């Protein structure tokens, strides 16, 4: 099932609930581009391969392309997010609960940005809608275990494989280049770092854009009183809209996150920054092609940790890492609880 742009605009005018849901979903996408996307270019800026303004523009463009291109070929991540929770039953209450979840995600993400902590908007999204679905269904019946288990696979992929890939890639590059004059490789790795950052921005759009489009489609169906839709096709106009909003978010914020990830956590040379980007891109591509929703933040930051640890463990600022890991651990129970409480409050009010 899908919906044309003309039909959507007509419904938007006549259906206030759809207007509110769309506004909240686009707000979450904007915040994602604002807080998550800067991870893609953090290493590129920290190694001085690009100036911040130019790299932010590049990230905005490649986020746009990632959402659009990857969804055209493979939309399984969006389908996974859509089917992860059960918002069936009364469509009005389901829509109210979904709006509460989106509101909770914006609150959580804004607080994380304020403190400069690169939390995972992917996990905030999953936690928020899961908490709201539990409140709506009155228990764990609101969760689809078969789809939710993919989140656990994603945790292993983004964390373990991200760290291991970062360690392995930088070791291989240093082995290949061990007899080369370091000054002669400077220009190559500077350009390679830019390409790697572009690839990271592309894969961020490919992963996170699909997650939020799945939620957008859920909101559209609920606003029309259709709580039992099980399959859908993402229209091109929605790909363009979501990717443009995510790109806008990237272009207006992110320097605090860039500082935490690219400058404070590990001091990187250009070949190390490229290694982290290459490792993270490979992990995200694998996850996107297999339909596993992973955190781009976890993948990139653990790849950076792996690169730093390959030099020596003391190269990593473990104090910053501890703050990040604490935020990651708190995201599921924290944002999930906010989503749960907001859903109960919204359902009583509306």
Secondary structure, DSSP 4 states (H G I P E B T S, - for coil): ----HHHHHHHHHH-HHHHHHHHHHHHHHHHHHHHTTHHHHHHHHHTTSS-HHHHHHHHHHHHHHHHHHHHHH--HHHHHHHHSB---S-HHHHHHHHHHHHHHHHHHHHHHHHTT----HHHHHHHHHHHHHHHHHTSGGGB-HHHHHHHHHHHHIIIIIHHHHHHHHHHHHHHHTTTS-HHHHHHHHHHHHHHHHHHHHHHHHHHHHHHHHHHHHHHHHHHTT----------HHHHHHHHHHHHHHHHH--HHHHIIIIIISB---HHHHHHHHHHHHHHHHHHHHHT----HHHHHHHHHHHHHHHH-GGGB-HHHHHHHHHHHHHHHHHHHHHHHHHHHHHHHH-
